[in-house]
Amino acid sequence: MARIIENEKKNLVGPIIREKRLKKKMSQQELSAKLETMAIYICRGSISRIEDQSRTVTDIKLYGLSKILNISPEDFFNHADHI
């Protein structure tokens, strides 16, 4: 079975996560710490890989990111670049 995303990108939302995080003047480490308070464990390095689209994002992680970054989960995809 073919993968949905055939190119090198492993997620569509990484650039939006980075944009929203930077607008909040938040470091990757700060974002990681805020996620940890929600029992969502993503280390700083993994956030970096999500933002550069070299790591996949689970639904629970996307949910936590949406809460911290004040964006609805649907809006991640409304703003995502087309494949």
C-alpha positions in Angstrom: 0.0 0.0 0.0 1.3 3.4 -0.9 1.9 6.0 1.7 -0.3 9.0 1.8 2.7 11.3 1.8 5.1 10.1 -0.8 7.8 12.7 -0.5 10.3 13.3 2.3 7.9 15.2 4.5 6.4 13.2 7.3 3.8 15.7 8.4 1.9 18.7 7.0 1.7 20.8 10.2 5.4 21.4 11.2 5.8 24.8 9.6 2.6 26.0 11.2 3.7 24.8 14.6 7.0 26.6 14.2 5.2 29.8 13.1 2.7 29.8 16.0 5.5 29.0 18.5 7.6 31.8 17.3 4.7 34.3 17.4 4.3 33.4 21.1 8.1 34.0 21.5 8.4 30.4 22.9 11.5 28.2 22.6 11.2 24.6 21.6 12.2 23.7 25.2 9.5 25.9 26.6 6.9 24.2 24.3 8.2 20.8 25.4 7.8 21.8 29.1 4.2 23.1 28.6 3.3 19.8 26.8 4.7 17.8 29.7 2.3 19.5 32.1 -0.5 17.9 29.9 1.3 14.5 30.1 2.3 14.8 26.5 6.0 14.0 26.2 7.8 15.5 23.2 11.5 16.4 23.8 13.0 19.6 22.3 14.7 17.6 19.6 11.5 15.9 18.6 9.8 19.3 18.3 12.6 20.4 16.0 12.0 17.3 13.8 8.3 17.9 13.8 8.8 21.5 12.7 11.2 20.5 9.9 8.7 17.8 8.9 11.1 14.9 9.4 8.9 13.3 12.2 5.3 12.3 12.3 2.8 13.8 14.7 0.2 11.7 16.6 -3.3 12.9 17.2 -2.8 13.4 20.9 0.4 15.4 20.3 -1.4 17.5 17.8 -4.2 18.1 20.3 -1.7 19.3 22.9 0.0 21.5 20.5 -3.3 23.0 19.4 -4.2 23.9 23.1 -0.8 25.4 23.9 -0.5 27.3 20.6 -4.2 28.4 20.6 -5.1 27.0 17.2 -7.8 24.5 16.4 -6.6 21.1 15.2 -8.5 21.8 11.9 -6.7 25.0 11.4 -3.4 23.2 11.2 -4.6 21.6 8.1 -6.4 24.7 6.7 -3.0 26.5 6.7 -0.9 23.5 5.6 1.0 23.6 2.4 -0.4 21.3 -0.3 1.4 18.0 -0.8 
